[in-house]
Amino acid sequence: MFKKVLIVEDHESVSISVQKSLTDLGIPYDSRDYVYYCDDAIKRIEKAIAENEPYELLITDLSFEEDTPQLLKTGVDLIKAVKEIQPKMKTLVFSIENRAHVAQLLLKELDIDAFIPKARHDAKDLKLAIEALANGKKYFSNNLKQTVKDETPFKFTDYDTVLLKLLANGTAQKDIPIYFKKHNVVPAGLSSIEKRLSQIKTTLNLSSNEHLIAYVKDRKVI
């Protein structure tokens, strides 16, 4: 079983549930740490590596409340950073997100090890996942929604396509208005761009721009 675990979760009640699951699996309290923010998580991970006592398992949410400025704003950002400095650390996503295609994207793009949706019976699911990871296996919950038949297809406009291509190609969001004004794309204001991205992510229930880009690439929108 894992000897050192880091939990990244901004809701204390959820963290308590996760920690109980770890206790039930026989992982001692002093073998795990808990932080609210992704920036704090990466600092803990770097410190643990420097002290030659690296974490073996990362349990993280995908979305976090933006109540204080952070460099790493999402679980996706955090996992990417972790993969760069400690690629062999096991990564378990524990999120309100429950769509199978999202888990599959994260497996493909970031090689995560497990994905558990926060739902009824998730404590049992979480224990099964941790046990699987400890035995060198991957685990993706059976509670993930396998189809999107009931979802209304989102219709991306030409404006959306241009915007998403720029983001996918690495253009900073704050620089997109410059491109739009130069090429007569309207509306070109930063607030309009931010509002449109927010509308798309809310409609598709996606937590970040990175998540959105992975989504549209998977569906050949761009």
Secondary structure as the mmCIF struct_conf table of DSSP 4:
data_model
#
loop_
_struct_conf.conf_type_id
_struct_conf.id
_struct_conf.beg_label_comp_id
_struct_conf.beg_label_asym_id
_struct_conf.beg_label_seq_id
_struct_conf.end_label_comp_id
_struct_conf.end_label_asym_id
_struct_conf.end_label_seq_id
BEND BEND1 LYS A 3 LYS A 3
STRN STRN1 VAL A 5 VAL A 8
BEND BEND2 ASP A 10 ASP A 10
HELX_RH_AL_P HELX_RH_AL_P1 GLU A 12 ASP A 24
TURN_TY1_P TURN_TY1_P1 LEU A 25 GLY A 26
HELX_RH_3T_P HELX_RH_3T_P1 TYR A 29 SER A 31
STRN STRN2 ARG A 32 VAL A 35
BEND BEND3 TYR A 36 TYR A 37
HELX_RH_AL_P HELX_RH_AL_P2 CYS A 38 ALA A 50
TURN_TY1_P TURN_TY1_P2 GLU A 51 ASN A 52
BEND BEND4 GLU A 56 GLU A 56
STRN STRN3 LEU A 57 THR A 60
BEND BEND5 LEU A 62 LEU A 62
BEND BEND6 ASP A 67 THR A 68
BEND BEND7 LEU A 71 LEU A 72
BEND BEND8 THR A 74 THR A 74
HELX_RH_AL_P HELX_RH_AL_P3 GLY A 75 ILE A 85
TURN_TY1_P TURN_TY1_P3 PRO A 87 LYS A 88
BEND BEND9 MET A 89 MET A 89
STRN STRN4 LYS A 90 SER A 95
BEND BEND10 ILE A 96 ILE A 96
STRN STRN5 ARG A 99 ARG A 99
HELX_RH_AL_P HELX_RH_AL_P4 ALA A 100 LEU A 110
BEND BEND11 ASP A 113 ASP A 113
STRN STRN6 ALA A 114 PRO A 117
BEND BEND12 LYS A 118 ALA A 119
TURN_TY1_P TURN_TY1_P4 ARG A 120 HIS A 121
HELX_RH_AL_P HELX_RH_AL_P5 ASP A 122 ALA A 134
TURN_TY1_P TURN_TY1_P5 ASN A 135 GLY A 136
STRN STRN7 TYR A 139 PHE A 140
TURN_TY1_P TURN_TY1_P6 ASN A 142 ASN A 143
BEND BEND13 LEU A 144 LEU A 144
STRN STRN8 LYS A 145 LYS A 145
TURN_TY1_P TURN_TY1_P7 LYS A 149 ASP A 150
BEND BEND14 GLU A 151 GLU A 151
HELX_LH_PP_P HELX_LH_PP_P1 THR A 152 PHE A 154
HELX_RH_AL_P HELX_RH_AL_P6 ASP A 158 ALA A 168
TURN_TY1_P TURN_TY1_P8 ASN A 169 GLY A 170
HELX_RH_3T_P HELX_RH_3T_P2 GLN A 173 ASP A 175
HELX_RH_AL_P HELX_RH_AL_P7 ILE A 176 LYS A 182
TURN_TY1_P TURN_TY1_P9 HIS A 183 ASN A 184
BEND BEND15 VAL A 186 PRO A 187
HELX_RH_AL_P HELX_RH_AL_P8 LEU A 190 LEU A 204
TURN_TY1_P TURN_TY1_P10 ASN A 205 ASN A 205
BEND BEND16 SER A 208 SER A 208
HELX_RH_AL_P HELX_RH_AL_P9 ASN A 209 ASP A 218
TURN_TY1_P TURN_TY1_P11 ARG A 219 LYS A 220
#
